[in-house]
Amino acid sequence: MDSPRAVDVQTFINEHPFSPFQWFIFAMCFVIVLLDGFDTAAIGFIAPSLLGEWGIAKPALAPVLSAALFGLACGALASGPLSDRIGRRTILLGSVLLFGVACLASSFSSSIGQLTWLRFVTGVGLGAAMPNAVTMMGEFCPDRRRATVINLMFCGFPLGAACGGFLAAWMIPHFGWRSVLVLGGVTPLVLAVPLFLRMPESVRYRVANHHPAERIRAALARISPDAARAQVFAMSENAPQTQGKGLGVVLSPAYLIGSVMLWIAYFMGLVIFYASINWMPLLLKDAGLTPANATLVSALFPLGGVGAVLCGVLMDRFNANRIIAVCYALTALSVWAIGQAVGNVGALVLVVFVAGVLMNTAQSSLPALAAAFYPTQGRGTGVAWMLGIGRFGGIAGSFLVAELTRRHFTFAGIFSTVAVAGLIAGAALLIKQAARPQESGSDTAKKASFGH
């Protein structure tokens, strides 16, 4: 009697329409990314209220504003290897609960020190949630739409940042600054309920870790009833196979160069992003714009994430490394142009918006690139470590502009210096492509990891 034919889980996902169940996973992951954007923007609006209520000086705000960034980095670095060992679902649910509880507790802070520590813990939760959302979504996507769907998911970040700003501006005068943190804490705790009840473990993770076939079948049956007839499951990887899990994969000879190049690209992208959103209002005001105009022009930069979906479509059709490298090169050109346009408000509005679109497009596309680059055994760590190491770029970007202003660089000189980061990011992705020119081909696919 013939043994039952093994069903390849990725082929199964590729051959069936994107189901309501996959849209549910997308919605959950989208809200997690949106909450990250909300939290990032809202703390900046809370800061002035803290000065008045606690009678502190502006320099005392530096730790509370940077604590979440350090937490984000720590959360991402720690959660990646854990997700490759104990599963995406467990880490995702735990991290959502952590940042929800910590953010809610922040609303009861009685001192700047207490708030700083709670912001750090909130950051740890958010830092763990974001890469696992990317990994989970990527492992339930058909190959032909992966970059498009993940980039669409990342549009939640600028949307959340915009909502954070608008809601905070309305809520603080009516209900006080603590209400913003209450909203930021209650929302993920509500989200945790459908996550716990409905979110499955990644089917690719289950196959790679030899989980029982009935669990794999149950998850795939929610995509299509055709899975009910399958008895044995297999998995193919369009990537070199290595021994071990997590960091053992990410730092292995086959992946080391690509890993380092992804870290550099994401780091440099966040240098540009945080240097711009943290300093642009002040720099524009010093360059002669009114405070109101400086704020409005600066607000165009983080809203420029609309190009990410188009970039995702291009990544699914053409060479993804080169597409994003071009975006970073154009980002460098447009950031340089900001420094040249300061005397003309009309040109400044246009070039800041264009720079924001290009920068956010490139940055939002890197998680999809990382998710496609690594095999299942190291995908959680690979995505998480890129996001975690990259967060230090946000800290570096803020300190870079502070140092440039201390050295009395001109407005044009500051933006010319920041623009170099875009060229470095683009070059890193071209090196990654040169190191593995065949990575987009299907001839490296191998069957692996059967579930019985």
Secondary structure, 3 states (H helix, E strand, C coil): CCCCCEEEHHHHHHHCCCCHHHHHHHHHHHHHHHHHHHHHHHHHHHHHHHHHHHCCCHHHHHHHHHHHHHHHHHHHHHHHHHHHHHCHHHHHHHHHHHHHHHHHHHCCCCCHHHHHHHHHHHHHHHHHHHHHHHHHHHHCCCHHHHHHHHHHHHCHHHHHHHHHHHHHHHHHHHHCCHHHHHHHHHHHHHHHHHHHHHCCCCHHHHHHCCCCHHHHHHHHHCCCHHHHHCCEEEEEECCCCCCCCCHHHHCCCCCHHHHHHHHHHHHHHHHHHHHHHHHHHHHHHHCCCCHHHHHHHHHCCCCCHHHHHHHHHHHHHCCHHHHHHHHHHHHHHHHHHHHHCCCCHHHHHHHHHHHHHHHHHHHHHHHHHHHHHCCHHHHHHHHHHHHHHHHHHHHHHHHHHHHHHHCCCCHHHHHHHHHHHHHHHHHHHHHHHHHCCCCCCCCCCEEEEEEC
